[in-house]
Amino acid sequence: MKYNLLNGSNLSYIGDAYYELEIRKYLIGKNITKNKELRKISIEFVSASAHAYIFENIKDELTEEEMNVFTRGRNASTIGHRKNVDRKEHAISSGYEAVLGYLYLKEDFIRLEYLIKKSIEIVENK
């Protein structure tokens, strides 16, 4: 797959799925097993506002390449967004997810794992 040729929306789509899976594994690993509680707590990690908060706290650590991918994902989000989500937060969230999707498809799992662990740390210390 030519991950460097995918548009920002495609990268965000993959990044969102991978990040959500990692968060679900993290929460189950903390012995949170009740569905209602899992859904409630996962929102703290996977919502657009959570992603915007994470990005603001991690952006200085992103490489130039990752920032370029972030911009592609952020700009792609202006085409459509959910009405109950702030447009700016949605755009930032899409950009962050694009970075994660890009790293996943690039198979840069060391960097991907670092960013996800850092994201969890940022939310946990909020």
N, C-alpha and C positions, 0 to 999 in steps of 0.2 A: 504494500500500500504506500502510495506517495503522500505521506503525512504532511510534507511541506507544501503540497499543492491544494490541500483541503481548505475550504473556506472557514471563516471563524465560527459560523454556526455549527458546522460538522464537528469541529474540534471541541466546542462547548458541549455538544451532545454527548460525546465520548467522555469528556472530563467530568461532567455532571454524574454520569452513571458510575464511573470508577470511584469518584470521591464519595458518593453516597454509599456504595458498597463498603468502602473502607471505614466510614463512620459507623455503619451498622455492625461491622465486625468489632470495632472498638467498643461500642456500647454493650454488645453481647459479652465481650471479654471482661467488662466491668460487672458482669452478673446482673445486668438490667435485662430482664426477660419478659416482663409484662408488656404486651403490645401497646396499650394506651400510654404507658410511661416511655416506651421506646420512641413512639411518634412525637410525644411532647418534647423530650430531650433532644431528639435528632434535629428538630427545628432550630435549636440554638447553634447547630453546626452547618446546616444545609440551606438555610433560607438566603434570599438575596441580600438581606441586611447583614447577615452573618458573613457572607462572602465579601461584602463591601468592607466590613470591619477588618476582616482578615487581610484583605488586600492593602488597606491603609497601613497596617502594621508589618507588612512583609515586602512591600514594593521596593524598598531600598536594597533588598537582597536579591532581587530578580536580575538576571543577566540582560544584556541588550537584546539578545535573541528572544528571550522570554517576554520582554516588554513589547517587542514587535508583535509577537503572537497575541499578547494581551490586547493590544490595540485592534488587531484584526477581529478578535472575539467581541470586544466592546462595541466596535463600530457595526458589526453584524446584528447586534441586538436591537438596533433602532428600527428594524423592519417590523418587529412585532414584540409585544410584551404583555404580560398579564395586567389587567386593569387594577387589581388590588395590590400591586407592587409598585413602589416608587421607580420611575423611569431611570433615574441616575443609578440607583442601587442595582437595578436589573442589568444595566449596561456593564457596570463594574463586575457584577457576579458572572456574567457571560464571558467577560474577558479573563477572569480568573479561572473559570472552568476550561476555557480554551487552552490556557497554559498547561493545565493538568492533562487535558486530552492530548495535546501535542507531545508532552513528555512520555505519556503512556504509549502512544503510537510510535514514537521514536525509540522506545524501549530503554529510556534513561531512568531505570527504576530506582537507582540510588538517589538521584535528584528528586524524583517524584515522591519517594518515601520521606525524604527530608522535608519537602514542602507540606506534605500531609501531616507529619508529626508536628511541625511548626504551627500549622493551622489549628490543630487540636490544642496545642499548648496556649495559643493566643485566645481561643474561646474559653478554655478552662480557667485562664487567669483574668478574664474580663471582669 
